[in-house]
Amino acid sequence: MTTPQAPTFAERARQRACDWKQHSRTLPHEARIPAPYIRDGNAARYYPWCLPPPLSVYNLLPEVRDEALRRFAAGHIAWQAAIDGRPTNNLLSSQIQCVNALMPMTNDPQLLAAAFGEVLQIGEPLPIEDDRYVTFEYIGAADHLAEARPGTARQRGRFCTSTDAAICYRRPDGGTEIALIEWKYTESYKGRAALKSTSDRLDRYRPLFEAPDGPIRTDVVPYADLFVEPFYQLMRHQLLAYAMERSEELGADTVRVLHVAPAANTELQLSRTRDSYPAAGATLYTAWRAMLRRPDRFVTFDSARLATPPITSEEYVARYAHR
């Protein structure tokens, strides 16, 4: 008799999203029907964990909705899988989860310190942008990675390296740090994912990769093997953090990448899509730390720890507090 396989983390998250969609009092009744997932302006299959496209703003929880829409519009910040400039209708969006969790902390430094103080040395949260303590889709004050297209300005969240959020704080020893926050939820990467190593991309990041004091060791995996997810994104974020630290952006002497993801998402941790990865480490995090010259510049955080009032709202817990 075959033993049934336990559901994956993504499958459990989908069920939680479907349950929340059917029972949450924050949604209008017409939002509860299955809907097509909209990606690049095109409708894909109908899914019970997607909202009807005209109601996609309800993906943002009530306590953050108005401010999030205002701030993203004012900053020309792109929503991932946007629908006519509005947020995605996919309830499993990691960007949406990030905004739902962190937007209340933008004006509450004590809440921010309570959330991340166990993994970051937050002596005093500092405003990072417009007197706010959290900013979203951060790309750095300068084009550190030479990604701007000729004659165009970079756009946050689109066509350049962006981190889902960023915070700044003073350590107890008086130094200033920035944490670039990358957020994952149900993501996982399987098989032989397509390489992103075009000649332009290889040339763009090579100087920082090969810098003698650069953040990434050159002797662990081949350079081209970094151009596949999830390591392609990790590489760019770590290079951005290194360049920001080197230029002392916002007066920071240290810039770390803070990778936020559910510890229960074991499929993400086993996302090793090149033969060279297992030799570096058994999981995504152990492999990536083995590739870094300064492993302390990469910090991880279990997002399940945020599903606790008063750090997040009761509605946030109802939507996301699954294991």
Helices and strands as residue ranges (DSSP letters): H 9-23, G 29-31, E 35-39, E 42-47, G 53-59, H 62-74, H 94-102, G 103-107, H 109-116, E 124-126, E 135-138, E 163-170, E 176-183, H 199-210, G 223-226, H 231-246, G 249-251, E 254-261, H 266-269, H 277-280, H 284-290, G 295-297, E 298-302, G 303-306, H 314-320
